[in-house]
C-alpha cells in the first residue's frame, strides 16, 4: 500500500475489518489504521475476533454473528451521524 493511495481519502469512509483476516494481514491493517488516523472523514474499526467477510450470513465459513452485530451497530451510528435525516417540508413528499 502506498502513501499516495492512502492520502486520497476525502469523504466520509467507514472501514470495518476483521483482525484475523487471512487476506488482509494484521500488519497491513495497521498501515490502514495509521493512514486514516489523520483523515477526519475516515474511521476504522477492527473486530479482532473476526476474519474475512465476517458479516456474510450466506457463507457460514466466514460469518461471525457477534462481530457482525458490533460492526452493524457502528455502521448505523456512523450513518446517523454523517447522514442526518431531515423531515420534508410541510406539504411536500421527499
HELIX and SHEET records of a PDB file:
HELIX    1   1 UNK A    3  UNK A    6  1                                   4    
HELIX    2   2 UNK A   26  UNK A   36  1                                  11    
HELIX    3   3 UNK A   65  UNK A   82  1                                  18    
SHEET    1   A 2 UNK A  13  UNK A  18  0                                        
SHEET    2   A 2 UNK A  42  UNK A  47  1                                        
END                                                                             
